[in-house]
C-alpha cells in the first residue's frame, strides 16, 4: 500500500465509483495531509458505513454529503427576463453598474433587486447592489470584506474639545489605531468571539484563528477609517432623548480583515466549481443553502460579521479609555452581508453589497467623505428597496482615475477649506473621489429619515 491515499484505496474500501472519490481525495488532501493513511482509511470506512452520522462535520461532512445526496453540478443559464427591481437616483449611477445588477437579476435564483443611489461598479454585484435570492447565497454578492460595517459612539463632551485638545486627539488616532495588512496592537485584547464553535469545527476558520486574534481591533486599507468629529442631533424625537445640539463623536469604518477575505476567497472558489455560469457573470456563482458548503459558508459569514463587530468594539473601547469618557450612544450596522428576510411573503436571502439595512425603525450610519458629513438615519422599511439604503456617498472616480487626475496639493486645499486634519490617506481616497452626499441623501428620502449628522474633523486612514 502506497503512502499517499488514492482512488483505488477508496474503491477497495467500498466507495462507489462516482464523484464521492474526488470529493474525498480533495477533502483529505486539504485538511488531513499530515494524518497517516491507515488512520484516514479507518475513518473513511466509518463515514462510508454511516454517512448520516457525519453530516455537518467540518472535514467528513462534505464526503458524507457526496455519498448521501451528491451536489448536482450543471451548467447554469441566465433567464431571458429580469426579476423585479428598483433603482434610486438613476441619473447619478453609471450604466455599467446598472448592467451588473441586470445580469444578477437574470440568475435563476433571483427574486428581486435594487440599486442604491451611491452605486458604482464592483465584482459580482455592483457596490450599492441589493439582491434577494431563493435558498442560495452568492459569496461575491456579500463581498470580500464580509461584514464591513460602520460604528458611531457619541460622548457627552463639548465640541470645543476638538480644537482645544486637537494634538492629543491626533496622537490617540496615530498611536492607538492600526491600519493595513501588517499593523497590529502591541497589547492584545481577548474577546468572547474566539470561543465560538466555528473556530473549532470549520477547518478553514480554525486555521485563521491566530490571524484573527492578531488583527482584532485593527482596520484595513482603502476607504477604512477612524474619525473624531462633531455630532449634530437634529431630531427632537431621537431614540436616546438627547437634547438637540452638538456632541463629540467617534466614527469607524472597517470589516472582518484577513478572516473575511480568506472565507470569501475559499467559498467563491467552491461556488464557481459547483455552479458554472457564463464567463461574464462567473463572479455571481452561488452556493445552495441545502448543501454542506452552503451551510458552512453561512456559519463562516456570520462569524466574520460578528468578528467585524468585535473589532469595532475594541477600537471604540480603546479610544473611550484614552478619552476618559463613557459613550452615551452607540450605533452600528453591517454592509457587505447577507440576511434571511421575508420578500413577497417568502423567506429569501437578501445580499447587501455596500448597502445599509433600513427596515422600519432600524438605525444606521451613512458616511460622506473625509470632508463631507455623514448621517445618522432611521429606516423607513421601504419594500421596493428590499428595506435597504446606501452605505455611503459612493465613488465617482475610480482609484486609478484619482491617481491620474488628482494632486496632493488639491487634496490639501480641500482639507483646509473644511478644517479637517488627515493622518494617512492615499490620493485614491481624496474627497473629490466621492459623489455629493447631499444628492445621494435626497435620492433616498423614501428609504431613510435623518436623525443627526456627523462632520469629520480629525481623520485617520491607512498610509
N, C-alpha and C positions, 0 to 999 in steps of 0.2 A: 504493500500500500504506500503510495507516494506521500510526501509530506503535505502537499497542497490539496485542499478539497477540490474535487472535480464533479462534473455532472454524472460521470459513471458511478462515483461513490454514492450519490444520492439515488440513482436508479437501482443500485444494488440494495439500498436501504428500503426500497419500495415506493419511492416518489414516482408519480405519474409523469410520462414523457410529454410534458407541456411547459408552459411558461413559469410554473412554480419552481422549476430548476434554476432558471435565470434569476428569478426574484431571490431565491435562497442564496445563490452564489454572490449576488450583489450585496445583500444584507450582511453576509458573513465577511465578505471582503472589506466592507466599510466599517463594521462595528466589532468584529471578532478576529481581527488579524493576528492578534498575539495569543489567542486561545489554541490549545493543542487540538489537532484534528480529531483524535479519539473522543475528546470531550464534546466537541461540536457534533459529532455523529450521534453520540448518546442523546444529546438534547434535541437534535433534529428528528430522531426516531420518536421521541415523546410528542413532539409537535405533530408529526405525521399521524400518530395513533389517536391523538385527542386535540385537534386544532382549535376546537371551541374554547378550551381552557386557556389558550394563548392569545385570544382576541384582545387587542389593546396593548399588548406588551410592546415595549419600545423597540426591541430587536426582532422578536419572533412573531409579533402581531401581523406584520405585513406578509410573512411567509404563511401564517395560518389563513389569512385572507385569500392568498393565491391558491390554497387547497380547497377552501370552502366556497368562496364566491369571487373568482378572479375578476380583476378590473378589465372591462372590455375596452380595448384601445381601438377606436375607429376614427378615421379622418373626419374632422368636423367641417361643415359648410356653413357659411353665413346665410341668414334668412334674406329674402329679397326685400322684405319690409322692415321698418324700424319699430321698435317698441315705443309707446308714447313718451314724450319728453317735453321739457320746458326750458327755455333759455332766458336768463335775466341779464339785462344790459347788453343785448346782442350787438349793438353798434360799436361797442368797445372791445369786442372779442375778435381775434384774428381767425380767418377761415380754417386754418389748419387744426386749431383746437376743436372747432365745430366738427370737422370731418372725423377727428379721432373719436368724439362722442358718437357720431352717426355710425361708425364701424362697430363700436361697442354695443349699440342698440340693436344691431343685427345678429348678435350672438343668440344661439338657440335657447340659452338660459336666461336672457334678458327679459325683465318685466316692465321696467320704467327707468327713466333717466332724467337728469337735469344738469344744467351748466350754470355755474355761479358767475357773477359779474367780474370777478378777478381772474377768470380762466385764461390759461395760456397752455402752450404745447408741453406735454410730458411724455413719459414712456408708458405704454399701455393706455390707461385712461389719461385724459388731459388733467393738468393741475386745475382744481376747481370743478372736476367732474364728479357727479354722483350717479351711481348705478345700482339698481335693485335687481337681484338675480334669484332664481329659484333653486334652493338647496345646493348652491355651489359658491365657492369663494375664489376670487382671482387674486393671487399674491401681488401682481403688479397693479391691480385695482386698488389695493391697500397702499402699496409703495414700498420703497426700500427702507425708509426711516419709519418703521412701524410705530404707531402711537405718538408721533411727533405732536407736541402739544404746547399750549400757552398756559402760563401760571402768573397770576397777579396777586400781590399782597398789598394791603393798604394799611398805613401806620397813622396813629393819632399824633402826627408831627407836623408843625407848621412848615409851609413850603420855603420859607426864608432859610431854613436849614440847608437847602440845596446850594445856596450861594455862600452862606457863612461857613459851611463845612465841606465845600467843594473838593478840596485836595484830599481830605480824609475819605470822602466817598469814592473818589477816583482810586485811591490806594486800596480800598476794600475790594473794588472790582478787579484791579490789577493783580493783587496778591492772593485773592481768595476765590476767584472764579477761574476755571480751567477750560481751555478750548482746543479743538483739533484732535488729530489722531493719537498724539503721544503725551499730551499734558495730563497728569493725574494729581490728586491731592496727596501730599506727603502723609498727613494724618488721615487715615481711612476711618470712615464711619460704617457701622454694620446696619443692616436693615432686615426686617422680617421677610422681605421678598425672597431672600436666599434660602429660606426654609421650605419654600414651595416644592411640592412633589414633582413638578415639571423639570426641575433641576436634577432630579434623581432618575426619573423614568423615561425621559426623551433623550436618547444618546447624543444627538447634535447639541441640544441645550445644555446637557451635562458638561460637554467639552468647553462650552462658552462661559461657564460659571466664573472661573478665575478672571477672565477678561472683564466680565460684567461687574465683578466686585471691584476691580481696579478702577473702572471708569465711572463708578457711582458718583453722582454729584458733579459730573462734567458735562460740557456741551460740545456739539460737533462744530464743523466749519461752516462755510457758506453763509446762509442767512440766519444762523442761530445767534442769539444774543442774550445778555442780561443788562437791564437798564434801570437807572433811577430816573424818576420823572414826577410830574405833577398830575395827581388825580383830581378831576373836577366832577363832583357828584351833581347831576343835572335833573334827576327825577326825585321829587319830594316823597314819592311813594316807593322808594327803594327798599329792598328786602332787609336791610340792616338798620333801618331807622336812623341813618346818618344825616345830619343837617346838610343842606346844600352848601357847597363851598369846596375849597381846595385842601388836599392832603398829600403827604409824601407817599409815593408808591414804588414798588419794585416789580418789573415785568420781565419774565424769561420765556424764551422760545427754544426748545430743543427736543430731541426724541430718545430713541432706545439704543443709540450708539452702535457699537460693534455687534451686540446681541441681535438687535433687529435687522441689521444689514445682512448678517450671515443666515438668519432664518429666511429672510426674503430671497436670498440667492439660492439656497438649497431647495425651497419648495416651489420656486418659479421653475427651476430645472425639472423637478418631478412633474409639475403641471404640463410642461411642454412635451414631456415623454408620454404622458397619459392622455393628452388632449391635443393631437396635432391639428393645427389651424393653418389657413393660408398664410404665407410668409409675412405679409404686411400687417397682420394682426396677431402674430405669434405671441407677442407680449401679453395678450389677453387670455392666454391659456388658463383654464380653471381646474380646481380640484373638487370633485364631488364630495359633499359632506358625509355621505354614507360610506366612504372608503377610509381605510386606515390612514393614508396620507392626509386626506381632507380633515379628519378629526384631529390628527396630530398637529397640523398647521394651525387649526383653530385654537388649540390649547397653547401652542407656542406664541401665536399672535397676541392672545390675551395676556400671557405672561410678559411679553415685550412691552405692551401698553402699560401694564402695572409697574414695570421696571422704569419706564419713562417718567411715570408719576413719582416714583421713589427718588429719581434723580432731581426732579424739580423741588420736591420736599426738602431734600438735602441742601440744595443751593439756597433756598429761602431760609432754612433753619440757620445755616452758617451766617448769612447776612443779618438776620434778626439778632443773633447773638452779638455780632460785631457792632450793631447799632445800639444794642442795649434796650431794644423795644420789642413788644409783642404786637403782631399784626391784629387789627380789629376785623379785617375782612380778608378772605382768601377765595379766589375764583379760578377755576382751571377747566380746560376742555381739550380733548383729543382732536386732531385731524389725522389723515393717513391711517384709517382704521376701517373695520367692518363690524356692523352691528346686526343682530337679529331684530327685525322690525316689521310690523304689520303694514302691508301695502295692498290696497284694494281688497281688504278682507282676508288676505292670506299672509302667512309668515314668509318673509323674504330675507335675504342677506343684502343689506344696504352698505355699499362701499362709498366712503367719502375720501377721495384722493385730494387733499388740500381743500377741504370744506368743513365748516363748523356745524355740529349738531344744533338744531334750532327748534326742538319740539316746544309746544306751548309752555311758557314759563321757565324754560331752560336758560341758564345764564352762560355767557361765553365772552371771549375777548377777540376782537378783530383788530390786529395791529396795522399801522400805516407803513412808514419807513423810519429811518433814523432821524428824520426831521419833520415827519408828518404825524399827526395824532393817531392813536388807536382808540377803539371804542369798546366800552362795556355794554353788552347787549342782552336783551331778553327775547327768547324765541317766540314767534307767533304761531308756530305749528302748521305752517302752510304745506298742505299735502302735495301740491303741484311741484314744490321744490324737494319733495321727499323729506320735509322738515329739516332743511339744511340752509346754510348761508355761506358767504365767502369766508375764507380763512385769513384774508389779508387784503392788501391793495392789488397784488398780482403784478407780475413783471410786464413791462412794455418794451424793455431792451433785454436781449439775451446776454449771458455772461461774456460771450465773445464780442458782441456789439459794444458792450461797456468798455472793453479793453481797447477797442479800435476808435471809439468816438469820444470818450470822456477823458478829462485830465484831472490830476490830483489838485491842481490849483482851483479848478471849477468846483470840486467837491468841498475843498477847504472854505471857499467863499460861501457856499450853500450852508455849511455847518455854522459859520459865523453869523450869517443872516438869521438863523434860528436859535442862536445862543446854545448850541449843542457841543458838548465835549465828547470826542470819539477816541476810544482806546482800541487799536487794531482796526479791522475792517478793510477789505480789499476794494479795489476800484469797481469790481463786479457787483458790489453791494451799495453802490452810490445811490443817494436818494432819487436821482433822476432815472434810475433803472426801473422805477415803480410807477404804476398808474396813479392817478389822482384819487386818493382815498375818499374824498368828499363825493366824487362822482360815483364811485363804487357803492357807497352807502345810500346815495339817492336811488340807485338802481335795485336796491333790495329793501325798500321801505315796507313791502308786503311780507317780508321774511323775518325781520327783527325790528325791535324798538330800542332806542338808545337810552341807557340809564346814566352813563358817565363817559368821561373822556380821559385818555392818558396822553400826556405830552412829554416825549422823551427829552431829557436834559443831559444825562451822562450815560454814554452807550459803550458797552464792551462787546467786542466780537473777536473772532479768530484773526490772527495777524496774516 
